[in-house]
């Protein structure tokens, strides 16, 4: 799904998947699927979506016609600091 023109596609994919977590878990239980998403996997997916959310927000903030280079650079600095704190 991720490609050269679709920024934040992983965030969008995870957001949809997490909204459908409960039905997915019920199907896995009902059909006794051996390959299913474990509770730890769901936690990892949630944490990944939480981590990616600021990138999505910054993209929305800087993609408009009103965006300026100084605002974009400021947002990049915020994201760099965010990544460093997330280590």
C-alpha positions in Angstrom: 0.0 0.0 0.0 2.9 2.4 0.7 4.1 4.1 -2.5 5.8 7.3 -3.7 2.7 9.5 -3.6 0.7 8.2 -0.7 2.2 9.7 2.4 1.0 8.3 5.7 -0.5 5.1 4.1 0.7 3.0 7.0 -1.0 5.3 9.4 -4.2 5.1 7.4 -4.0 1.3 7.2 -3.4 0.9 10.9 -6.2 3.3 11.8 -8.7 1.3 9.7 -7.4 -2.0 11.0 -7.6 -0.9 14.7 -11.2 0.2 14.2 -11.9 -3.4 13.1 -10.0 -5.1 15.9 -12.9 -6.6 17.7 -14.6 -8.2 14.6 -11.2 -9.5 13.5 -10.6 -11.1 16.9 -14.1 -12.7 16.9 -13.6 -14.2 13.5 -10.2 -15.6 14.6 -11.8 -17.2 17.7 -14.8 -18.5 15.8 -12.9 -20.2 13.1 -10.0 -21.3 15.4 -7.5 -19.8 13.0 -4.0 -20.8 13.8 -2.6 -17.7 12.2 -4.2 -14.7 13.9 -3.2 -11.4 15.4 -2.2 -12.0 19.0 -3.0 -9.5 21.8 0.7 -8.5 21.8 0.5 -7.9 18.0 -2.6 -5.6 18.6 -0.6 -3.7 21.2 2.3 -3.3 18.8 -0.1 -2.1 16.0 -1.7 0.4 18.4 1.7 1.7 19.5 2.8 2.1 15.9 -0.3 4.0 15.0 0.2 6.3 18.0 3.8 6.9 16.9 2.8 7.7 13.3 0.0 10.0 14.3 2.2 13.2 14.6 3.6 12.5 11.1 0.1 12.4 9.7 -0.8 15.7 11.5 2.4 17.5 10.3 1.7 16.3 6.7 -1.8 17.9 7.0 -0.4 21.1 8.4 2.3 21.5 5.8 0.6 20.4 2.6 -1.7 23.4 2.1 -1.1 26.4 -0.1 -0.5 28.5 3.0 2.5 26.4 4.2 5.8 28.2 4.2 9.3 26.9 4.3 9.9 28.2 7.8 6.8 26.5 9.1 7.8 23.2 7.3 11.3 23.4 8.9 9.8 24.1 12.3 7.5 21.0 11.9 10.5 18.9 10.9 12.4 20.0 14.0 9.4 19.0 16.1 9.3 15.6 14.4 13.0 15.1 15.0 12.7 15.9 18.6 9.6 13.6 18.9 11.6 10.7 17.3 14.5 11.2 19.6 12.3 11.2 22.7 10.6 8.0 21.4 13.8 6.0 21.3 
